[in-house]
Every structure is written in structure tokens, then in C-alpha cells.
Amino acid sequence: GLSLAFDELDVEGGIWTPASALGQHLVDRLAEVDITFDEVAF
């Protein structure tokens, strides 16, 4: 919710998943509260 309210997004109308619409904005906000992601290869 806060990313939608406070971040300027580069998406237009339609249906977007949070990751698709918020992208790096979401990752940065989560990292601020110590939630991180690791990339792994299979």
C-alpha cells in the first residue's frame, strides 16, 4: 500500500502483480526493514 501511495511508478493501466508494478521500489522498501532476497541458480 505505501509503495503505491508514495512511489512514482512507471506503469500504466491494466492489471499488475505487486512485483511487476512496484519492481525495485518494492525491493528497496523491504530492504529498509531488513527483508531481503537472495538469487539462487538451479
N, CA, C and O atoms as a GROMACS GRO file, in nm:
protein
  168
    1GLY      N    1   0.079  -0.119   0.000
    1GLY     CA    2   0.000   0.000   0.000
    1GLY      C    3   0.084   0.126   0.000
    1GLY      O    4   0.056   0.218  -0.077
    2LEU      N    5   0.188   0.134   0.085
    2LEU     CA    6   0.265   0.257   0.093
    2LEU      C    7   0.344   0.283  -0.034
    2LEU      O    8   0.360   0.399  -0.074
    3SER      N    9   0.393   0.179  -0.097
    3SER     CA   10   0.464   0.199  -0.223
    3SER      C   11   0.371   0.257  -0.328
    3SER      O   12   0.411   0.343  -0.407
    4LEU      N   13   0.248   0.211  -0.330
    4LEU     CA   14   0.152   0.265  -0.426
    4LEU      C   15   0.121   0.411  -0.397
    4LEU      O   16   0.102   0.490  -0.489
    5ALA      N   17   0.116   0.448  -0.269
    5ALA     CA   18   0.081   0.584  -0.230
    5ALA      C   19   0.197   0.682  -0.246
    5ALA      O   20   0.175   0.797  -0.283
    6PHE      N   21   0.320   0.638  -0.218
    6PHE     CA   22   0.431   0.732  -0.210
    6PHE      C   23   0.534   0.723  -0.322
    6PHE      O   24   0.609   0.818  -0.342
    7ASP      N   25   0.539   0.614  -0.394
    7ASP     CA   26   0.639   0.599  -0.500
    7ASP      C   27   0.578   0.633  -0.635
    7ASP      O   28   0.465   0.594  -0.665
    8GLU      N   29   0.655   0.705  -0.717
    8GLU     CA   30   0.610   0.734  -0.852
    8GLU      C   31   0.641   0.613  -0.939
    8GLU      O   32   0.757   0.576  -0.956
    9LEU      N   33   0.537   0.551  -0.993
    9LEU     CA   34   0.553   0.427  -1.068
    9LEU      C   35   0.548   0.454  -1.218
    9LEU      O   36   0.483   0.548  -1.263
   10ASP      N   37   0.617   0.370  -1.293
   10ASP     CA   38   0.624   0.384  -1.438
   10ASP      C   39   0.530   0.287  -1.509
   10ASP      O   40   0.563   0.236  -1.616
   11VAL      N   41   0.414   0.260  -1.451
   11VAL     CA   42   0.320   0.167  -1.513
   11VAL      C   43   0.192   0.241  -1.550
   11VAL      O   44   0.154   0.339  -1.486
   12GLU      N   45   0.128   0.192  -1.653
   12GLU     CA   46   0.001   0.249  -1.695
   12GLU      C   47  -0.110   0.154  -1.653
   12GLU      O   48  -0.085   0.059  -1.579
   13GLY      N   49  -0.230   0.179  -1.698
   13GLY     CA   50  -0.346   0.100  -1.659
   13GLY      C   51  -0.331  -0.048  -1.685
   13GLY      O   52  -0.236  -0.092  -1.750
   14GLY      N   53  -0.426  -0.125  -1.634
   14GLY     CA   54  -0.422  -0.269  -1.651
   14GLY      C   55  -0.410  -0.339  -1.518
   14GLY      O   56  -0.421  -0.277  -1.412
   15ILE      N   57  -0.387  -0.466  -1.524
   15ILE     CA   58  -0.374  -0.547  -1.403
   15ILE      C   59  -0.227  -0.584  -1.387
   15ILE      O   60  -0.167  -0.644  -1.476
   16TRP      N   61  -0.170  -0.548  -1.274
   16TRP     CA   62  -0.028  -0.571  -1.247
   16TRP      C   63  -0.013  -0.646  -1.115
   16TRP      O   64  -0.086  -0.620  -1.020
   17THR      N   65   0.081  -0.739  -1.111
   17THR     CA   66   0.116  -0.800  -0.983
   17THR      C   67   0.202  -0.700  -0.906
   17THR      O   68   0.261  -0.611  -0.968
   18PRO      N   69   0.211  -0.711  -0.774
   18PRO     CA   70   0.294  -0.617  -0.699
   18PRO      C   71   0.439  -0.613  -0.748
   18PRO      O   72   0.497  -0.505  -0.760
   19ALA      N   73   0.497  -0.728  -0.777
   19ALA     CA   74   0.636  -0.730  -0.823
   19ALA      C   75   0.651  -0.662  -0.959
   19ALA      O   76   0.749  -0.592  -0.983
   20SER      N   77   0.555  -0.683  -1.048
   20SER     CA   78   0.562  -0.622  -1.181
   20SER      C   79   0.544  -0.471  -1.175
   20SER      O   80   0.614  -0.397  -1.244
   21ALA      N   81   0.451  -0.425  -1.094
   21ALA     CA   82   0.422  -0.283  -1.087
   21ALA      C   83   0.524  -0.205  -1.004
   21ALA      O   84   0.564  -0.095  -1.042
   22LEU      N   85   0.565  -0.262  -0.893
   22LEU     CA   86   0.650  -0.188  -0.799
   22LEU      C   87   0.798  -0.213  -0.819
   22LEU      O   88   0.880  -0.126  -0.789
   23GLY      N   89   0.834  -0.331  -0.870
   23GLY     CA   90   0.973  -0.363  -0.903
   23GLY      C   91   1.073  -0.325  -0.796
   23GLY      O   92   1.059  -0.365  -0.680
   24GLN      N   93   1.174  -0.248  -0.834
   24GLN     CA   94   1.283  -0.212  -0.743
   24GLN      C   95   1.234  -0.127  -0.627
   24GLN      O   96   1.292  -0.132  -0.519
   25HIS      N   97   1.128  -0.048  -0.647
   25HIS     CA   98   1.072   0.030  -0.536
   25HIS      C   99   1.033  -0.062  -0.421
   25HIS      O  100   1.063  -0.033  -0.305
   26LEU      N  101   0.968  -0.172  -0.453
   26LEU     CA  102   0.926  -0.267  -0.350
   26LEU      C  103   1.046  -0.332  -0.283
   26LEU      O  104   1.050  -0.344  -0.161
   27VAL      N  105   1.144  -0.374  -0.361
   27VAL     CA  106   1.264  -0.438  -0.306
   27VAL      C  107   1.336  -0.341  -0.212
   27VAL      O  108   1.380  -0.381  -0.104
   28ASP      N  109   1.348  -0.215  -0.251
   28ASP     CA  110   1.415  -0.115  -0.168
   28ASP      C  111   1.340  -0.092  -0.037
   28ASP      O  112   1.402  -0.084   0.069
   29ARG      N  113   1.207  -0.082  -0.043
   29ARG     CA  114   1.128  -0.062   0.079
   29ARG      C  115   1.140  -0.181   0.172
   29ARG      O  116   1.151  -0.164   0.294
   30LEU      N  117   1.137  -0.302   0.118
   30LEU     CA  118   1.150  -0.420   0.202
   30LEU      C  119   1.289  -0.428   0.264
   30LEU      O  120   1.303  -0.470   0.379
   31ALA      N  121   1.392  -0.390   0.190
   31ALA     CA  122   1.528  -0.392   0.243
   31ALA      C  123   1.544  -0.294   0.358
   31ALA      O  124   1.623  -0.318   0.450
   32GLU      N  125   1.470  -0.183   0.356
   32GLU     CA  126   1.476  -0.085   0.465
   32GLU      C  127   1.431  -0.145   0.597
   32GLU      O  128   1.472  -0.097   0.703
   33VAL      N  129   1.348  -0.248   0.593
   33VAL     CA  130   1.301  -0.313   0.716
   33VAL      C  131   1.362  -0.453   0.729
   33VAL      O  132   1.303  -0.542   0.791
   34ASP      N  133   1.480  -0.471   0.670
   34ASP     CA  134   1.559  -0.594   0.681
   34ASP      C  135   1.494  -0.718   0.621
   34ASP      O  136   1.517  -0.829   0.668
   35ILE      N  137   1.414  -0.700   0.518
   35ILE     CA  138   1.362  -0.813   0.441
   35ILE      C  139   1.440  -0.813   0.310
   35ILE      O  140   1.431  -0.719   0.231
   36THR      N  141   1.515  -0.919   0.287
   36THR     CA  142   1.600  -0.925   0.168
   36THR      C  143   1.572  -1.052   0.089
   36THR      O  144   1.506  -1.144   0.137
   37PHE      N  145   1.622  -1.054  -0.032
   37PHE     CA  146   1.606  -1.167  -0.121
   37PHE      C  147   1.743  -1.211  -0.171
   37PHE      O  148   1.830  -1.127  -0.193
   38ASP      N  149   1.760  -1.339  -0.187
   38ASP     CA  150   1.883  -1.394  -0.244
   38ASP      C  151   1.849  -1.459  -0.377
   38ASP      O  152   1.748  -1.529  -0.390
   39GLU      N  153   1.934  -1.436  -0.475
   39GLU     CA  154   1.916  -1.500  -0.606
   39GLU      C  155   1.991  -1.632  -0.604
   39GLU      O  156   2.109  -1.636  -0.568
   40VAL      N  157   1.924  -1.738  -0.642
   40VAL     CA  158   1.987  -1.870  -0.646
   40VAL      C  159   1.972  -1.929  -0.785
   40VAL      O  160   1.876  -1.898  -0.856
   41ALA      N  161   2.065  -2.012  -0.823
   41ALA     CA  162   2.061  -2.078  -0.953
   41ALA      C  163   2.027  -2.225  -0.932
   41ALA      O  164   2.071  -2.287  -0.835
   42PHE      N  165   1.950  -2.279  -1.022
   42PHE     CA  166   1.915  -2.421  -1.017
   42PHE      C  167   1.982  -2.494  -1.130
   42PHE      O  168   1.965  -2.615  -1.143
   0.00000   0.00000   0.00000
